[in-house]
Amino acid sequence: MTEPQHHDIVVIGAGICGAAITNELLERGKDVCIIDAASSPATACSSHAYAIAHPHIGKGAPRLLRLTRIAFLLAEARWQDVWQQHGIFQPTKKDKAFDHAEVTNHLRSLGLDQDMAIAMDAQEAVKVCGIKQSGVWLPRGAGLNLPEASKRLLQDHERLTCLWSTRVERLETHGNRWHLLNASGQMIATANKVVVACAMEAKALMGTIGIRLPLRPVRGQLSIFKIKEDSEGSPWIEKLPKVGISGDGYCLPAERLDDVSYQWIVGSSFDEGEDDLAPREASDDFNRDQARSLLNYPEGNLRSLTKAGEFVGVRCVAGDRLPIIGALTQRPGIFLATALGSRGILWSALAAKLIAAQLLEDDFALLARFGFAADLVAALAPARFFAGAAPSALGALASNSKPIFPAESKAK
Ligand SMILES: Cc1cc2nc3c(=O)[nH]c(=O)nc-3n(C[C@H](O)[C@H](O)[C@H](O)COP(=O)(O)OP(=O)(O)OC[C@H]3O[C@@H](n4cnc5c(N)ncnc54)[C@H](O)[C@@H]3O)c2cc1C
């Protein structure tokens, strides 16, 4: 048998997360080996072609708000050429009154200026984006085809090695090296540094080195509806959005297929603890209800939304709903990037910068410029789940060795 290859850096998982991290490391001049159990990139949750991205603008969860703003800016910069900017409207929650001045102040307090987020009453919203509801217009909100984006990130490169159809079942440490083993105990490769970006399967893999990650699956189904004009027309067609909408569920702008029919993608179900990939009629019915709610069209006839396809995926979610991104300090040389939940676009862009900075022990300047501070590193760090990790110690993990970030901001 030939000797397994040794690599300085191995990334396990070629979904959008592993692909983005690999690409960042290649751009920084590093050699990288990426390994995936499948025969090509983005075959699991990142086979989702209809994902959307926008900064989070809700109330509460201040760290989440700061993180999504930074991550959105990074994502926009990373995917410029495949970024489908159509704008996203976020309607006011049905049980809330809309106060223009209050919403505007809230948006500014989040560091979102006019070109990122604009409060609108229903009349303004009709004029600007064709939606007769009050809310917030996010003109830079966009869609991304995750498989397309992942494949671009992993294009042929002289410093890139890809091992497809190769499942890493176990990790072992030997001196300063990590050994990656398959199900028969054979060595696949050895590495100095291993980035674990294999979503839910990170849980089992980390179990082999005595680390328990609090990860859970959340199944989701997105429905592709076809809406046809009949002899009496279709009242839905006049209401179909030309922009994305994000509220209880989300939808893409409707697309005209031919003279009489439209395609409209609406999602998604949120089935906690489930990982079954078979499509369900119940999930389509749930999405029909969401469609009605997104357009504030309670009297809409649900039978007019004919099913034409779907995407089913399993999100990987951590106990506290934030992603897990950072060095696993209990096991030097291991870096985690998992639990991207429903924000694969944002968190993969952030993971690319943060993992590269920690792994190469350099260049936090860019992240700091975006407002990324030590408390945010701590909020994402794997160590947050392990007893005895004091907040000050978490801050110091920022660069494994160098405390470069400004101190935690008082604004929470
Ligand atoms: C219905 C639904 C709607 C969503 N909508 C949005 C949205 O609008 N916007 C958004 O940003 N995100 C959205 N998401 C979330 C997004 O799809 C995910 O967060 C993202 O795809 C996760 O990427 P990943 O790279 O972490 O994981 P994955 O894409 O699952 O990739 C993991 C990879 O690891 C490989 N692997 C696993 N185990 C091993 C092993 N042991 N050895 C080697 N390889 C292994 C797998 O083959 C796979 O390729 C949605 C998800 C769902 C389900």
PDBQT file of the ligand as one rigid body, heavy atoms in Angstrom, charges set to zero:
ROOT
HETATM    1  C1  LIG A 501     -34.817  24.126   3.630  1.00  0.00    +0.000 C 
HETATM    2  C2  LIG A 501     -33.564  24.910   3.864  1.00  0.00    +0.000 A 
HETATM    3  C3  LIG A 501     -33.510  26.247   3.529  1.00  0.00    +0.000 A 
HETATM    4  C4  LIG A 501     -32.346  26.979   3.745  1.00  0.00    +0.000 A 
HETATM    5  N1  LIG A 501     -32.321  28.284   3.356  1.00  0.00    +0.000 NA
HETATM    6  C5  LIG A 501     -31.193  29.007   3.493  1.00  0.00    +0.000 A 
HETATM    7  C6  LIG A 501     -31.134  30.351   3.069  1.00  0.00    +0.000 A 
HETATM    8  O1  LIG A 501     -32.097  30.903   2.559  1.00  0.00    +0.000 OA
HETATM    9  N2  LIG A 501     -29.971  31.036   3.263  1.00  0.00    +0.000 N 
HETATM   10  C7  LIG A 501     -28.864  30.457   3.806  1.00  0.00    +0.000 A 
HETATM   11  O2  LIG A 501     -27.836  31.126   3.933  1.00  0.00    +0.000 OA
HETATM   12  N3  LIG A 501     -28.880  29.167   4.202  1.00  0.00    +0.000 NA
HETATM   13  C8  LIG A 501     -30.018  28.439   4.063  1.00  0.00    +0.000 A 
HETATM   14  N4  LIG A 501     -30.048  27.127   4.473  1.00  0.00    +0.000 N 
HETATM   15  C9  LIG A 501     -28.887  26.573   5.164  1.00  0.00    +0.000 C 
HETATM   16  C10 LIG A 501     -27.730  26.150   4.247  1.00  0.00    +0.000 C 
HETATM   17  O3  LIG A 501     -28.231  25.340   3.203  1.00  0.00    +0.000 OA
HETATM   18  C11 LIG A 501     -26.716  25.401   5.123  1.00  0.00    +0.000 C 
HETATM   19  O4  LIG A 501     -26.404  26.168   6.258  1.00  0.00    +0.000 OA
HETATM   20  C12 LIG A 501     -25.419  25.097   4.395  1.00  0.00    +0.000 C 
HETATM   21  O5  LIG A 501     -25.656  24.475   3.147  1.00  0.00    +0.000 OA
HETATM   22  C13 LIG A 501     -24.525  24.191   5.254  1.00  0.00    +0.000 C 
HETATM   23  O6  LIG A 501     -23.301  24.058   4.609  1.00  0.00    +0.000 OA
HETATM   24  P1  LIG A 501     -22.159  23.114   5.198  1.00  0.00    +0.000 P 
HETATM   25  O7  LIG A 501     -21.018  23.219   4.272  1.00  0.00    +0.000 OA
HETATM   26  O8  LIG A 501     -21.949  23.430   6.646  1.00  0.00    +0.000 OA
HETATM   27  O9  LIG A 501     -22.787  21.655   5.216  1.00  0.00    +0.000 OA
HETATM   28  P2  LIG A 501     -23.110  20.628   4.006  1.00  0.00    +0.000 P 
HETATM   29  O10 LIG A 501     -23.504  21.326   2.784  1.00  0.00    +0.000 OA
HETATM   30  O11 LIG A 501     -24.058  19.631   4.569  1.00  0.00    +0.000 OA
HETATM   31  O12 LIG A 501     -21.714  19.967   3.698  1.00  0.00    +0.000 OA
HETATM   32  C14 LIG A 501     -21.106  19.002   4.526  1.00  0.00    +0.000 C 
HETATM   33  C15 LIG A 501     -20.217  18.144   3.643  1.00  0.00    +0.000 C 
HETATM   34  O13 LIG A 501     -19.456  17.269   4.469  1.00  0.00    +0.000 OA
HETATM   35  C16 LIG A 501     -19.367  16.011   3.835  1.00  0.00    +0.000 C 
HETATM   36  N5  LIG A 501     -19.127  15.023   4.890  1.00  0.00    +0.000 N 
HETATM   37  C17 LIG A 501     -19.935  14.745   5.934  1.00  0.00    +0.000 A 
HETATM   38  N6  LIG A 501     -19.335  13.851   6.738  1.00  0.00    +0.000 NA
HETATM   39  C18 LIG A 501     -18.136  13.574   6.197  1.00  0.00    +0.000 A 
HETATM   40  C19 LIG A 501     -17.051  12.718   6.574  1.00  0.00    +0.000 A 
HETATM   41  N7  LIG A 501     -17.115  11.998   7.691  1.00  0.00    +0.000 N 
HETATM   42  N8  LIG A 501     -15.960  12.657   5.768  1.00  0.00    +0.000 NA
HETATM   43  C20 LIG A 501     -15.890  13.406   4.631  1.00  0.00    +0.000 A 
HETATM   44  N9  LIG A 501     -16.911  14.237   4.233  1.00  0.00    +0.000 NA
HETATM   45  C21 LIG A 501     -17.986  14.309   5.011  1.00  0.00    +0.000 A 
HETATM   46  C22 LIG A 501     -20.713  15.842   3.129  1.00  0.00    +0.000 C 
HETATM   47  O14 LIG A 501     -20.630  14.932   2.048  1.00  0.00    +0.000 OA
HETATM   48  C23 LIG A 501     -20.997  17.259   2.669  1.00  0.00    +0.000 C 
HETATM   49  O15 LIG A 501     -20.523  17.513   1.359  1.00  0.00    +0.000 OA
HETATM   50  C24 LIG A 501     -31.208  26.354   4.297  1.00  0.00    +0.000 A 
HETATM   51  C25 LIG A 501     -31.244  24.997   4.625  1.00  0.00    +0.000 A 
HETATM   52  C26 LIG A 501     -32.409  24.278   4.415  1.00  0.00    +0.000 A 
HETATM   53  C27 LIG A 501     -32.439  22.827   4.771  1.00  0.00    +0.000 C 
ENDROOT
TORSDOF 0
